[in-house]
Amino acid sequence: SFLNIRNMVSDVKKTAYIAAQTLMFEQNSDVLWVNFLSMITPLLDQLMSGQGLSDYKVIKNPTNEKAKLKATIKLYPIYAVEDFDITIELSDEDVSVV
């Protein structure tokens, strides 16, 4: 159950990890944040266009440490339908013709 969501989260974590490794030892400035966003946003946009996500947010968290960048990636997934509950009713109604 929810295997597609686990795979999606794994892909996002992998992309964020690669972006963090690529940008390590860069100057901690607004340019670094923009570069980080530019590396992870294409995957998130692709997940939205592919009907995997309804929305996402990437939030930069404040930190007191100078050499650390903290971020939160919030994902709002679209859940797959695993069960259908369909009811079919037949009824005999009175029909009047005027």
N, C-alpha and C positions, 0 to 999 in steps of 0.2 A: 504494500500500500504506500502511496505517495513516493514511489521510486523516481518518478520524473522530477519531483521537487528536490529530492536529495541530489540527483545528478545536476540540476540547475545550480543549486547552492555550491556544489563542489566545483563547477566551472567558474562561478563568480569568485570563490576563494582562490582558485588557482590563478586567475587573471589578476586579482589584487596582489597576490604574492609576487608574481612576476613583475608587476609594475613597481612594487616596493623594492624589490631587489635591483631593478634597473635604475631607480632613482636614488639609491642609497649613496651617501656621501655628497649629495648635492646641497646647495645652500638652502636653508629652511626659510623660504620666502613665499610670496603669493605665486610666483612663477612655478615653484615646485608643486603647489596645490593644483594649478591649472594643468601642468604636465601629467600629474597623477590622474586627474579627471579625464584627460584626453586619452589615457591608456585604458581606462575601464568603462567609459561611457559607450563606446561602440558595441561591446558585448551586451550591455544592459539594454541599449536601444534595439539590438537584434532580438533579444528575448521578448521585448514588448511587441515588436512587429510580427514575431512568430507566435503570438498568443500564449506565451509562457508567463508573462507578467502583465498586470494591469497598471502598475506604477512602480517607481523606485525613487529613493532619495539617498544622496550621498552627503553626509553631514560631517563637517570638520569639527572635532571636539577640542575644546581648550585644554591646554596642558601647561604645567609649571616648568617642565623640563625643556631646556633649549634644544636638545638634540633628539627630539621625538615628535613625530607627527601622528596624531590620533584621528581616526575617522570611523564613522558608523555607516554601513550600507544597509538600508532598509529595503527589503523586497516585499512586494505585494503580489503573490502568485495567483494565477487563475487555476483553480483546481480542476482536474479532469473528472469527468463523470465515470464512475465505476459501476453504478447500478442504475437501472431504469425502473421506475414504478409507473406503469401505464394502466389506466383504468378505462375500459370501454363499456359504455352503457347503451343498451337498447331499450326503448320504451315505446309503448303503444299509446299515443295521445289521441284525444278526440279531435277530429278535423271537421271543420264546418265550412261549407262553401255557400256564399251568399250571392 
